[in-house]
Amino acid sequence: MTDWAQAVALLEAAGEVDLACHVGPDGDALGSMLALGIALRSSGKKVRASWGSEPFEVPQPYRGLPGLDLLVHASEVPPHPELLVTFDTGSVARLGALADRVDAAQEVLVIDHHASNTRFGTVNVVDVHAASTASMVVDLIGALGLEVTADVAACAYTGLVTDTGSFKYAGTTPEVHQLAARLLATGIRHDLISRAIWDTAPFGYLKLLGLVLARAVLEPEAVGGLGLVWTAVGADDLNRHDLALADVEGVIDVLRTTVEAEVAVVVKVDPEDGWLKVSTRSKGRLDVGAVCVALGGGGHRFAAGFTSYQPLSATMETLREALAAAPHLEP
């Protein structure tokens, strides 16, 4: 059996399914998980969905999505799931508090599109050419013979647009637009979905954005002469403006517009544990995914990240060296 056929067989046979995505879920992780959860529930299965990080709160841009009633705290996920399905999660460590469920589950189905995926499931459906995990989930729902309803489509569309940067990234193909058209045909309010993701923010975010952009550093000679721009968001910054880490994901999208820099980096201090969450973006001349994998993280070729346990100065020095040594790609 192919991986896809095994995935369908597992889902059809299971009476109870537990879904999990990576810690600090983004639009693709949450959207793909909820899309499959809604579809499975419609077929009569008992479904729970969760992630293993605190605070257990849906990020603001996704609080209008259907299927949020499927969510349970990680502590409510059974210690020995019948079937555990993970979404957009490259390694066991990225499951956080749910990592122990992997060894304890009867079966583990991994659905992902990251090249860095470690294939930790008993069945692994990993398509590195897919634009998003959500697009894979739509195919899986079809293979199960289930309907892509408007609720399913709203969640899948969220995953699709976030991981393609609203269709701006290189991974956007004719097939991506065809899928978007299919999802829009269900009658979803794509304008409201996009507004919530990109055009809605608390006033505190605007104040913080001005602060962290003012401290941004441009290093034109870094990255082998391709240029680096970076800034940092401290725990005090977040606390002062009453923001969480998930609220500042958009900082790097502003920073990466710098014309003098190929690579943009935002280092965020996690208020919970003090560790540094490093986000990187490339415009296409450097594989930051490979760089971040070498530093213990993962992601895509042009959008990736890692966690650092070193101080800011040491973290940036390590990253500079790794970026300088990385081979350049043809534009």
N, C-alpha and C positions, 0 to 999 in steps of 0.2 A: 504494500500500500504506500502511496505517496504521503508526504507529511500532511497535505491538505485533506486527503481521504481519512487519515488517522484522526485529524482534528475533528472532522465531521462526525466520525464514529464515536469519539469520546463524548462530544456534546450531546449527541442523540441518545446515548446510553445512560447518561447521568440524570438522576432525579433531582439532585441538589448541586448547584454550581456556585463556587466562591470566586469572585473576580478581584484582582489586585493590580494596581498600577504603581509606578515609582513614587518615591517620596516627593513632596512638594509638587503635586501634579500640575502639568501644563495643559493646554487645550487639547493636544492630541492624546495624551495619556487618559485624561478624564473623559473626553468625548468618545474615544473608541471604546472604553470600558462601559460607559453608559449606553452606547448604541447597541452593543451586543447584549447587555443586561436587559434592556427593554424588549429586544426581540426574543430572547430566551424566556422571559417571563410570559410573554404573549402565548408561548407554546405550552404553558402550564408548569414550567420548572420553578423550583424555589431558588431564588437568586439573591446573593449578597454581594456588595461591592465595597472596597475599602482601599486604604493605603496606610503605610506604617510610619507616619511622622506626625509630630505635634507642632502647632495646634491643629487639631483635626477640624479644619474649616475649609469650605469650598472657596477658592479664590474669587474675589469680587466679579471679574468678568464673566464667570461661568455660573453665577447663582440663579440665572433665569433658565437654565437648561432643564429639559424634561428628565425624569428618571432619578432625581436626587433622593427620592424616597427609598431607593435601593441601597443607599449608603449606610454603612454601620461602622462604628469605631473598630479599630484593629483588634481590640480586646474581645469583640463579639464574633470574630471569625473563628470557627471551630479549630481546636488544636490539631485535628487530623481530618482535613477536608477530603471529601470524596473526589472532587475534581477542582483543582486550583488553576485558574487561567490568568496569566499575567499579560499586561499590555505595555508596549513602548518601554520596556524595562530590560536593559542590556545585561544585567548581572544580578545575582542573588542579593548582593549588598545594597542595591538600589531599592530593595523592598523594605528596608528599615526594620521596623518591629515585626513585620510579617515574614522576614527571611526564614525563620524556623519552620514555617508552614511548608516550605519546599520539600525538605526531607521527610516531613510527616505526612504529606498528602499521598493518597493512593495513586493519583495521576496528576501531572503538571503539564499544562499546555502553554507554551510560550508563543505569543504573537508579537512580532516586532519587525522594525525595518532598519535598525542600527547595524552597521557593519561590525561594530565592536561587541555584538551580542555573544555571550559565552555559551549559548545552547545548554542552559541548565535544566531544561524540561525533560520529561519522558517523551514528549512530542514537541518538536520545535518548528514553527512556521515563521521563518525569517526571510524576508524579501528585501534585500538591500537596495533594490531598484524602485521600490514603492515610495511614493512621495510622502506618505504618512501611514501610521498604523491604522488610522481610521479608514483609509481606502481599502486596506486588507480586510478589515472587519466587514465592510459592505459586501465584499466578495464572499466572505464566509457565511454571512447571513443568507445570501442568495443560494449558496451551496447547501444550506440547511433547509431550503425551501420555505423560508420565512419572509414576511413582507417588510420592505423598507418603508415604514410609515413616516408621517411627518415628524413624529417625535424621534424616531431613529435617525432620520435625515438631519434634524437640527443638531444632534450630538455629533454625527459623522462630519457634517459640514464644518463644525467648530474645529475638529481635529484637522481637517483638510486645509482650511484657510490659515490656521496658526502655523502649521509646519511648512507651508509654501510661502509664508510671509504675505498673505493675501495675493498669491499667485505671482510674486515678484522674484522668488528664488529660482535657481537653475534647475531644481527638480520639477518644475512645472512643465508638464508635457501636454500634448493634445488629449491624452487619456484623462489627465487631471481635469481639464475643462469639460470633457464629456461627463465625467462623474459629477462635477459641480452642477452641470445642467440637469442631470438626472435627479439630484437631491433637491434642486430648486423647483423642479416640476411637482414635488409633493406639496408645494404651497408654503414652505417655511419662510419666515421673515428674515431673510439674509441680511437686510439692512440693520435690523435690531441686533442681530448676532455680532456683526462687524462693529457696530457702534459700541457695544458693551466691551469688546476686546480692545479696540484701539482708540476710541474717542470718548472714553469716560474715565475720569480719575478724580480722586479727592483733591481738594485745594492743597493739602499738605504735600502731595506728590509734586505739584508744580513748584512749591517752595524748595523741596529737596532737590528737584531736578536742577534748578538754578544753582544751588549750592555745589552739587557734585560736578556739574559741567564747568563751574568756575575753577575747580581744582584739577581739571583734566590736564594730562601731560602728553605732549606730542614729542615723539622721538623719531625724527625722519630717517635716521641712519640705522635704526633697529630693523630686525627681520631681513637682514642681508640687504639693506637699502630700500626695502619696500615700504617701510614706515610702520610705526606702532603708535596708537593713541590709547590711553587708559585712564581710568579714574577709580576711586574707591568709595564705597558706601559703608559708613561705620554703624555700629549698633546704636550709638548716641544719635546719629542722624535719623534712624528709624524711630527710635523712641520719642525724640523731640517732635516729630511730625505725625506720631501715632500711626505708623505704617508697619507692615510686615514685609518679609523678603519677597513674597509673591507680588506685592504692590509695586516693586521697582524693577520688574523684568523689562520694562520698556526703555530703561536708561540706555541700554546698549544699542537699541535701534536708532537712537538719536546720535550717539557717539560714532557709530559706524559710518555716518554720512561724511565724516572728515575726508576730504579729497586727498590730503597728503599722506594718508595711512592706509595700508592694505589690511592690517589687522587691528581690531578694536577689542579691548578687554575691560571688563568691569569686575572688580573684586568686592564682594559683599561679606560683611561680618555677620555670621548667624547669631542673633541675640540669645538663642537658646544654649548653644554650646561654645560659642566663641571661635569656631572654625571658620575658615575663609572659603566661600563659594566663588569660584572663578569661572566667569562666562567669557567665551571667546567667539569672535566672528571674523571670517575672511571674505574678501570680495571675489575670490576665485583663483588667486595666484599662490595659495598656500593651503595645505591640508591640515587645518587646526584639529580635526578629529584625530588624526594619527598622533599629533603632538599631545593632546589631552589623554589619549589612551596610554601613552608612554609615561604620563604623570599620574596614572591611577584613575583616570576618568573615562569619558567616552562621549559619543555623540555622532554628528554627521561630519562630512568633509569640511564644510564651511561654517558650521555652528556646533560648538562642543563646549565642554566644561569639565572641571575637576574640583575636588576638595583639597585644600592645603591645610596642614597642621603647623605650618611655620608662620613667623611674623610676616607682615606685609612686604617689607623690604626684601627678605629672603625669598618669599614667594615670587615676587616680580623678577628677581635676579635669576632664579631657576627657570622661569618661563621665558625670559629674554634669551637665555642660552639655548633652550630647546627650540625656540622660534628661529634663531639665527642658524641653527644646524639643519633645519628642515629644508628639504629640496623645494625649489620653486616649480610651479606648474605653468604650463602654457596657458595664456589668457584665452 
